[in-house]
Amino acid sequence: MQSELMVAALACSSSANYNAFVTRYKNELTNYGKTMQDLFKRVHGGNAFSQINSFVTRVANEASLKMAQNSHFCEDAGQMFETLLQSGTSGGMAALDTSRNRYRCMPITGFAASNCAMEANTASAEPDKR
């Protein structure tokens, strides 16, 4: 979701909304980032840094592609910003992301590509020995 909103900030002149989103959800974004780093370290060992960079790039590219394919991207992003910024609690981010189920089938570990739900990948993945 953050990558999609970042693309919206640039492509839809929504920098003020993106900055407000980052400020409001700073703690959640930091916690999600730490959780993702821990997962990649566990799964990829010494190769975690390059793997996480590849994943983040892939997510950003998907967000850019979505923008290119959706003539209502900026409108949709505006509604997302509005929902997130009007939410009474910071938990609104998790609720919106879960309801949208965006990247549910994007493998994050490079394993089990045919079964790409995050839980399946992390449960069955073996750490890199590199």
Contact map, one row per residue, 1 for C-alpha under 8 A:
1111100000000000000000000000000000000000000000000000000000000000000000000000000000000000000000001000010000000000000000000000000000
1111110000000000000000000000000000000000000000000000000000000000000000000000000000000000000000000000000000000000000000000000000000
1111111000000000000000000000000000000000000000000000000000110010000000000000000000000000000000000000000000000000000000000000000000
1111111100000000000000000000000000000000000000000000000000010011000000000000100000000000000000000000000000000000000000000000000000
1111111110000000010000000000000000000000000000000000000000000000000000000000100010000000000000000000000000000000000000000000000000
0111111111000000010000000000000000000000000000000000000000000000000000000000000000000000000000000000000000000000000000000000000000
0011111111110000000000000000000000000000000000000000000000010011001000000000000000000000000000000000000000000000000000000000000000
0001111111111100000000000000000000000000000000000000000000000000000000001100100000000000000000000000000000000000000000000000000000
0000111111111111110000000000000000000000000000000000000000000000000000000000000000000000000000000000000000000000000000000000000000
0000011111111110000000000000000000000000000000000000000000000000000000000000000000000000000000000000000000000000000000000000000000
0000001111111100000000000000000000000000000000000000000000000000000000000100000000000000000000000000000000000000000000000000000000
0000001111111100000000000000000000000000000000000000000000000000000000000100000000000000000000000000000000000000000000000000000000
0000000111111110000000000000000000000000000000000000000000000000000000000000000000000000000000000000000000000000000000000000000000
0000000111111111110000000000000000000000000000000000000000000000000000000000010000000000000000000000000000000000000000000000000000
0000000011001111111000000000000000000000000000000000000000000000000000000000000000000000000000000000000000000000000000000000000000
0000000010000111111100000000000000000000000000000000000000000000000000000000000000000000000000000000000000000000000000000000000000
0000000010000111111110000000000000000000000000000000000000000000000000000000000010000000000000000000000000000000000000000000000000
0000110010000111111111000000000000000000000000000000000000000000000000000000000010000000000000000000000000000000000000000000000000
0000000000000011111111100000000000000000000000000000000000000000000000000000000000000000000000000000000000000000000000000000000000
0000000000000001111111110000000000000000000000000000000000000000000000000000000000001000000000000000000000000000000000000000000000
0000000000000000111111111000000000000000000000000000000000000000000000000000000010011000000000000000000000000000000000000000000000
0000000000000000011111111100100000000000000000000000000000000000000000000000000000000000000000000000000000000000000000000000000000
0000000000000000001111111100000000000000000000000000000000000000000000000000000000000000000000000000000000000000000000000000000000
0000000000000000000111111100000000000000000000000000000000000000000000000000000000001000010000000000000000000000000000000000000000
0000000000000000000011111111100000000000000000000000000000000000000000000000000000000000010010000000000000000000000000000000000000
0000000000000000000001111111110000000000000000000000000000000000000000000000000000000000000000000000000000000000000000000000000000
0000000000000000000000001111111000000000000000000000000000000000000000000000000000000000000000000000000000000000000000000000000000
0000000000000000000000001111111100000000000000000000000000000000000000000000000000000000010000000000000000000000000000000000000000
0000000000000000000001001111111110000000000000000000000000000000000000000000000000000000000000000000000000000000000000000000000000
0000000000000000000000000111111111000000000000000000000000000000000000000000000000000000000000000000000000000000000000000000000000
0000000000000000000000000011111111100000000000000000000000000000000000000000000000000000000000000000000000000000000000000000000000
0000000000000000000000000001111111110000000000000000000000000000000000000000000000000000000000000000000000000000000000000000000000
0000000000000000000000000000111111111000000000000000000000000000000000000000000000000000000000000000000000000000000000000000000000
0000000000000000000000000000011111111100000000000000000000000000000000000000000000000000000000000000000000000000000000000000000000
0000000000000000000000000000001111111110000000000000000000000000000000000000000000000000000000000000000000000000000000000000000000
0000000000000000000000000000000111111111000000000000000000000000000000000000000000000000000000000000000000000000000000000000000000
0000000000000000000000000000000011111111100000010001000000000000000000000000000000000000000000000000000000000000000000000000000000
0000000000000000000000000000000001111111110000000000000000000000000000000000000000000000000000000000000000000000000000000000000000
0000000000000000000000000000000000111111111000000000000000000000000000000000000000000000000000000000000000000000000000000100000000
0000000000000000000000000000000000011111111110011011000000000000000000000000000000000000000000000000000000001000000000000000000000
0000000000000000000000000000000000001111111111111000000000000000000000000000000000000000000000000000000000000000000000000000000000
0000000000000000000000000000000000000111111110000000000000000000000000000000000000000000000000000000000000000000000000000000001000
0000000000000000000000000000000000000011111110010000000000000000000000000000000000000000000000000000000000001000000000000100111100
0000000000000000000000000000000000000001111111110010000000000000000000000000000000000000000000000000000000001000000000000000001111
0000000000000000000000000000000000000001111111110000000000000000000000000000000000000000000000000000000000000000000000000000001111
0000000000000000000000000000000000000000100111111000000000000000000000000000000000000000000000000000000000000000000000000000000101
0000000000000000000000000000000000000000100111111110000000000000000000000000000000000000000000000000000000000000000000000000000101
0000000000000000000000000000000000001001101111111111000000000000000000000000000000000000000000000000000000000000000000000000000000
0000000000000000000000000000000000000001100001111111100000000000000000000000000000000000000000000000000000000000000000000000000000
0000000000000000000000000000000000000000000000111111110000000000000000000000000000000000000000000000000000000000000000000000000000
0000000000000000000000000000000000000001000100111111111000000000000000000000000000000000000000000000000000001000000000000000000000
0000000000000000000000000000000000001001000000011111111100000000000000000000000000000000000000000000000000000000000000000000000000
0000000000000000000000000000000000000000000000001111111110000000000000000000000000000000000000000000000000000000000000000000000000
0000000000000000000000000000000000000000000000000111111111000000000000000000000000000000000000000000000000000000000000000000000000
0000000000000000000000000000000000000000000000000011111111100000000000000000000000000000000000000000000000010000000000000000000000
0000000000000000000000000000000000000000000000000001111111110000000000000000000000000000000000000000000000000000000000000000000000
0000000000000000000000000000000000000000000000000000111111111000000000000000000000000000000000000000000000000000000000000000000000
0000000000000000000000000000000000000000000000000000011111111100000000000000000000000000000000000000000000000000000000000000000000
0010000000000000000000000000000000000000000000000000001111111110000000000000000000000000000000000000000000000000000000000000000000
0011001000000000000000000000000000000000000000000000000111111111000000000000000000000000000000000000000000000000000000000000000000
0000000000000000000000000000000000000000000000000000000011111111100000000000000000000000000000000000000000000000000000000000000000
0000000000000000000000000000000000000000000000000000000001111111110000000000000000000000000000000000000000000000000000000000000000
0011001000000000000000000000000000000000000000000000000000111111111000000000000000000000000000000000000000000000000000000000000000
0001001000000000000000000000000000000000000000000000000000011111111100000000000000000000000000000000000000000000000000000000000000
0000000000000000000000000000000000000000000000000000000000001111111110000000000000000000000000000000000000000000000000000000000000
0000000000000000000000000000000000000000000000000000000000000111111111001000000000000000000000000000000000000000000000000000000000
0000001000000000000000000000000000000000000000000000000000000011111111101100000000000000000000000000000000000000000000000000000000
0000000000000000000000000000000000000000000000000000000000000001111111100000000000000000000000000000000000000000000000000000000000
0000000000000000000000000000000000000000000000000000000000000000111111100000000000000000000000000000000000000000000000000000000000
0000000000000000000000000000000000000000000000000000000000000000011111111000000000000000000000000000000000000000000000000000000000
0000000000000000000000000000000000000000000000000000000000000000001111111100000000000000000000000000000000000000000000000000000000
0000000000000000000000000000000000000000000000000000000000000000000001111111000000000000000000000000000000000000000000000000000000
0000000100000000000000000000000000000000000000000000000000000000011001111111100000000000000000000000000000000000000000000000000000
0000000100110000000000000000000000000000000000000000000000000000001000111111110000000000000000000000000000000000000000000000000000
0000000000000000000000000000000000000000000000000000000000000000000000011111111000000000000000000000000000000000000000000000000000
0000000000000000000000000000000000000000000000000000000000000000000000011111111100000000000000000000000000000000000000000000000000
0001100100000000000000000000000000000000000000000000000000000000000000001111111110000000000000000000000000000000000000000000000000
0000000000000100000000000000000000000000000000000000000000000000000000000111111111000000000000000000000000000000000000000000000000
0000000000000000000000000000000000000000000000000000000000000000000000000011111111100000000000000000000000000000000000000000000000
0000000000000000000000000000000000000000000000000000000000000000000000000001111111110000000000000000000000000000000000000000000000
0000100000000000110010000000000000000000000000000000000000000000000000000000111111111000000000000000000000000000000000000000000000
0000000000000000000000000000000000000000000000000000000000000000000000000000011111111100000000000000000000000000000000000000000000
0000000000000000000000000000000000000000000000000000000000000000000000000000001111111110000100000000000000000000000000000000000000
0000000000000000000010000000000000000000000000000000000000000000000000000000000111111110000110010000000000000000000000000000000000
0000000000000000000110010000000000000000000000000000000000000000000000000000000011111110000000000000000000000000000000000000000000
0000000000000000000000000000000000000000000000000000000000000000000000000000000001111111000000000000000000000000000000000000000000
0000000000000000000000000000000000000000000000000000000000000000000000000000000000111111110100000000000000000000000000000000000000
0000000000000000000000000000000000000000000000000000000000000000000000000000000000000111110100000000000000000000000000000000000000
0000000000000000000000000000000000000000000000000000000000000000000000000000000000000011111100000000000000000000000000000000000000
0000000000000000000000011001000000000000000000000000000000000000000000000000000000000011111110000000000000000000000000000000000000
0000000000000000000000000000000000000000000000000000000000000000000000000000000000000000111111100000000000000000000000000000000000
0000000000000000000000000000000000000000000000000000000000000000000000000000000000110011111111110000000000000000000000000000000000
0000000000000000000000001000000000000000000000000000000000000000000000000000000000010000011111111000000000000000000000000000000000
0000000000000000000000000000000000000000000000000000000000000000000000000000000000000000001111111100000000000000000000000000000000
0000000000000000000000000000000000000000000000000000000000000000000000000000000000000000001111111110000000000000000000000000000000
0000000000000000000000000000000000000000000000000000000000000000000000000000000000010000000111111111000000000000000000000000000000
1000000000000000000000000000000000000000000000000000000000000000000000000000000000000000000011111111110000000000000000000000000000
0000000000000000000000000000000000000000000000000000000000000000000000000000000000000000000001111111110000000000000000000000000000
0000000000000000000000000000000000000000000000000000000000000000000000000000000000000000000000111111100000000000000000000000000000
0000000000000000000000000000000000000000000000000000000000000000000000000000000000000000000000011111110000000000000000000000000000
0000000000000000000000000000000000000000000000000000000000000000000000000000000000000000000000001111111100000000000000000000000000
1000000000000000000000000000000000000000000000000000000000000000000000000000000000000000000000001101111100000000000000000000000000
0000000000000000000000000000000000000000000000000000000000000000000000000000000000000000000000000000111111000000000000000000000000
0000000000000000000000000000000000000000000000000000000000000000000000000000000000000000000000000000111111000000000111000000000000
0000000000000000000000000000000000000000000000000000000000000000000000000000000000000000000000000000001111100000001111000000000000
0000000000000000000000000000000000000000000000000000000000000000000000000000000000000000000000000000001111110000000111000000000000
0000000000000000000000000000000000000000000000000000000000000000000000000000000000000000000000000000000011111111100111001000000000
0000000000000000000000000000000000000000000000000000001000000000000000000000000000000000000000000000000001111110000001001000000000
0000000000000000000000000000000000000001001100000010000000000000000000000000000000000000000000000000000000111110000000001100100000
0000000000000000000000000000000000000000000000000000000000000000000000000000000000000000000000000000000000111111100000000000000000
0000000000000000000000000000000000000000000000000000000000000000000000000000000000000000000000000000000000111111100000001000100000
0000000000000000000000000000000000000000000000000000000000000000000000000000000000000000000000000000000000100111111100011001100000
0000000000000000000000000000000000000000000000000000000000000000000000000000000000000000000000000000000000100111111100000000000000
0000000000000000000000000000000000000000000000000000000000000000000000000000000000000000000000000000000000000001111100000000000000
0000000000000000000000000000000000000000000000000000000000000000000000000000000000000000000000000000000010000001111110011000000000
0000000000000000000000000000000000000000000000000000000000000000000000000000000000000000000000000000000111100001111111011000000000
0000000000000000000000000000000000000000000000000000000000000000000000000000000000000000000000000000000111100000001111111000000000
0000000000000000000000000000000000000000000000000000000000000000000000000000000000000000000000000000000111110000000111111100000000
0000000000000000000000000000000000000000000000000000000000000000000000000000000000000000000000000000000000000000000011111110000000
0000000000000000000000000000000000000000000000000000000000000000000000000000000000000000000000000000000000000001001111111111000000
0000000000000000000000000000000000000000000000000000000000000000000000000000000000000000000000000000000000111011001111111111100000
0000000000000000000000000000000000000010001000000000000000000000000000000000000000000000000000000000000000001000000001111111100000
0000000000000000000000000000000000000000000000000000000000000000000000000000000000000000000000000000000000000000000000111111100000
0000000000000000000000000000000000000000000000000000000000000000000000000000000000000000000000000000000000000001000000011111110000
0000000000000000000000000000000000000000001000000000000000000000000000000000000000000000000000000000000000001011000000001111111000
0000000000000000000000000000000000000000001000000000000000000000000000000000000000000000000000000000000000000000000000000001111100
0000000000000000000000000000000000000000011110000000000000000000000000000000000000000000000000000000000000000000000000000000111110
0000000000000000000000000000000000000000001111100000000000000000000000000000000000000000000000000000000000000000000000000000011111
0000000000000000000000000000000000000000000110000000000000000000000000000000000000000000000000000000000000000000000000000000001111
0000000000000000000000000000000000000000000111100000000000000000000000000000000000000000000000000000000000000000000000000000000111
